[in-house]
Amino acid sequence: MNRKTIPVVTALLFATVSLAAAAATVSLPKGYAKWQRSKQQVVTDKKSLFYGIHYTYVDATAMKAFKKGGPYPEGSRFVVEQFTIRDEGGKPVPGKKSMIVLMKKDKRFKDTGGWQFAGFTPEGKPSGLDPVKNCYECHLKEAGDRDLVISKYSDFK
């Protein structure tokens, strides 16, 4: 390695380590339950990662773009709380919380379309969800033309 490539390699290594650290230290935004919340959404496909009942929360930054269908500014955040399905007289109602996910617009996450995806346990601890396989690939397939946001504003009316 010559003297000219050392700074480039060092910069690349630093960028890689910084992104890994950013992904490892992600946490749920405080107060997200006060953001605008969707109506109850029920996914009955047992093969779906989102099988169950879920609610989507959208922060104020994202909501302006959400009403228009995107694109979303840097820092936009969505949080989804998912619950098991309980049957109450033939009507699906939320059971126990089963998962929480975060989607945050962050241009540093190039391999996931400029969005940071993170999964959490019901207690809010990182779950180890694979952001590419479990999140990005589905978002690209379902909403590649909507800046990767699957939810629609009509889910909030």
C-alpha positions as CSV (number, residue, x, y, z in Angstrom):
1,M,0.0,0.0,0.0
2,N,1.5,3.3,-0.9
3,R,1.3,6.6,1.0
4,K,-1.5,8.0,-1.2
5,T,-3.9,5.1,-0.6
6,I,-3.5,5.0,3.2
7,P,-5.7,8.1,3.8
8,V,-8.4,6.7,1.5
9,V,-8.4,3.3,3.1
10,T,-8.5,5.0,6.6
11,A,-11.5,7.2,5.6
12,L,-13.4,4.1,4.2
13,L,-12.7,2.1,7.3
14,F,-13.8,5.0,9.5
15,A,-17.0,5.4,7.5
16,T,-17.8,1.7,7.8
17,V,-17.1,1.6,11.5
18,S,-19.2,4.8,12.0
19,L,-22.2,3.3,10.2
20,A,-21.9,0.0,12.1
21,A,-21.8,2.0,15.3
22,A,-24.8,4.1,14.3
23,A,-26.8,0.9,13.5
24,A,-25.8,-0.7,16.8
25,T,-26.8,2.2,18.9
26,V,-30.2,2.9,17.5
27,S,-33.0,3.3,20.0
28,L,-36.7,4.0,19.8
29,P,-37.5,7.7,19.7
30,K,-38.8,9.0,23.0
31,G,-42.5,10.1,22.9
32,Y,-43.3,8.4,19.6
33,A,-46.7,7.3,21.0
34,K,-47.7,11.0,21.0
35,W,-47.1,11.2,17.2
36,Q,-50.1,10.9,14.8
37,R,-51.3,7.2,14.9
38,S,-52.9,5.2,12.1
39,K,-56.1,3.3,12.4
40,Q,-55.8,-0.4,13.4
41,Q,-54.4,-2.4,10.6
42,V,-54.8,-6.2,10.5
43,V,-52.5,-8.5,8.6
44,T,-53.9,-12.1,8.5
45,D,-51.2,-13.6,6.3
46,K,-49.4,-15.9,8.7
47,K,-46.3,-15.9,6.4
48,S,-45.9,-12.1,6.8
49,L,-43.5,-10.6,9.2
50,F,-46.4,-8.3,10.1
51,Y,-48.9,-11.0,10.8
52,G,-51.0,-9.4,13.6
53,I,-52.5,-6.1,14.4
54,H,-50.4,-3.0,14.1
55,Y,-50.4,0.8,14.4
56,T,-48.1,3.2,12.6
57,Y,-46.9,6.4,14.2
58,V,-45.6,9.2,12.0
59,D,-43.5,12.1,13.3
60,A,-44.2,15.8,12.4
61,T,-41.3,15.9,9.9
62,A,-42.6,12.9,8.0
63,M,-46.3,13.8,8.2
64,K,-46.1,16.8,5.8
65,A,-44.5,14.6,3.1
66,F,-46.7,11.6,4.1
67,K,-49.9,13.6,3.2
68,K,-48.4,14.1,-0.3
69,G,-47.0,10.6,-0.7
70,G,-43.4,11.6,-0.3
71,P,-40.5,12.1,-0.9
72,Y,-39.5,12.3,2.7
73,P,-36.9,14.8,4.2
74,E,-33.9,13.6,6.1
75,G,-34.8,12.7,9.7
76,S,-38.4,11.6,8.9
77,R,-39.4,8.8,11.2
78,F,-42.1,6.0,11.3
79,V,-42.6,3.6,14.2
80,V,-44.8,0.6,14.0
81,E,-46.1,-1.3,17.0
82,Q,-47.3,-4.8,16.3
83,F,-49.6,-7.0,18.5
84,T,-50.8,-10.5,18.3
85,I,-54.4,-11.1,17.2
86,R,-57.0,-12.1,19.8
87,D,-60.5,-13.0,18.7
88,E,-63.2,-11.3,20.7
89,G,-66.6,-12.5,19.5
90,G,-65.4,-12.9,15.9
91,K,-63.7,-9.5,15.9
92,P,-59.8,-9.2,15.8
93,V,-58.5,-7.2,18.8
94,P,-54.9,-6.5,19.8
95,G,-53.3,-9.1,22.1
96,K,-49.8,-8.8,23.5
97,K,-47.3,-6.4,21.9
98,S,-45.0,-8.6,19.8
99,M,-42.6,-6.2,18.0
100,I,-41.7,-2.6,17.4
101,V,-40.0,-1.3,14.3
102,L,-38.4,2.0,13.3
103,M,-37.9,3.4,9.9
104,K,-35.8,6.6,9.8
105,K,-34.7,8.6,6.7
106,D,-30.9,8.7,6.9
107,K,-28.8,9.1,3.8
108,R,-25.9,7.2,5.5
109,F,-27.8,3.9,5.0
110,K,-27.2,3.5,1.3
111,D,-27.6,-0.2,1.2
112,T,-31.2,0.2,2.5
113,G,-32.3,3.0,0.2
114,G,-31.4,5.9,2.5
115,W,-33.5,4.6,5.3
116,Q,-32.4,3.1,8.7
117,F,-34.5,0.2,9.6
118,A,-34.4,-1.3,13.2
119,G,-36.4,-3.9,15.0
120,F,-37.1,-4.0,18.8
121,T,-38.6,-6.4,21.3
122,P,-41.9,-5.4,23.0
123,E,-39.7,-4.0,25.8
124,G,-37.9,-1.7,23.4
125,K,-34.6,-3.6,23.2
126,P,-32.9,-4.2,19.8
127,S,-34.2,-7.4,18.3
128,G,-31.5,-8.2,15.7
129,L,-33.9,-7.8,12.8
130,D,-32.0,-7.9,9.5
131,P,-32.6,-4.5,7.9
132,V,-31.9,-5.7,4.4
133,K,-33.7,-9.1,4.3
134,N,-36.5,-8.3,6.8
135,C,-37.2,-4.7,5.9
136,Y,-35.6,-3.1,2.8
137,E,-36.3,-5.9,0.3
138,C,-40.0,-5.8,1.2
139,H,-40.2,-2.0,1.2
140,L,-38.5,-1.9,-2.2
141,K,-41.0,-4.4,-3.6
142,E,-44.1,-2.9,-2.1
143,A,-43.3,0.8,-2.2
144,G,-40.3,1.5,-4.4
145,D,-42.2,4.2,-6.1
146,R,-43.2,5.9,-2.8
147,D,-39.8,6.5,-1.3
148,L,-40.0,3.0,0.3
149,V,-42.9,3.9,2.6
150,I,-45.5,1.1,2.6
151,S,-48.1,2.9,4.8
152,K,-50.5,5.3,3.2
153,Y,-52.0,8.5,4.5
154,S,-55.5,7.0,4.0
155,D,-54.6,4.6,6.9
156,F,-54.9,7.6,9.2
157,K,-58.3,8.9,8.2
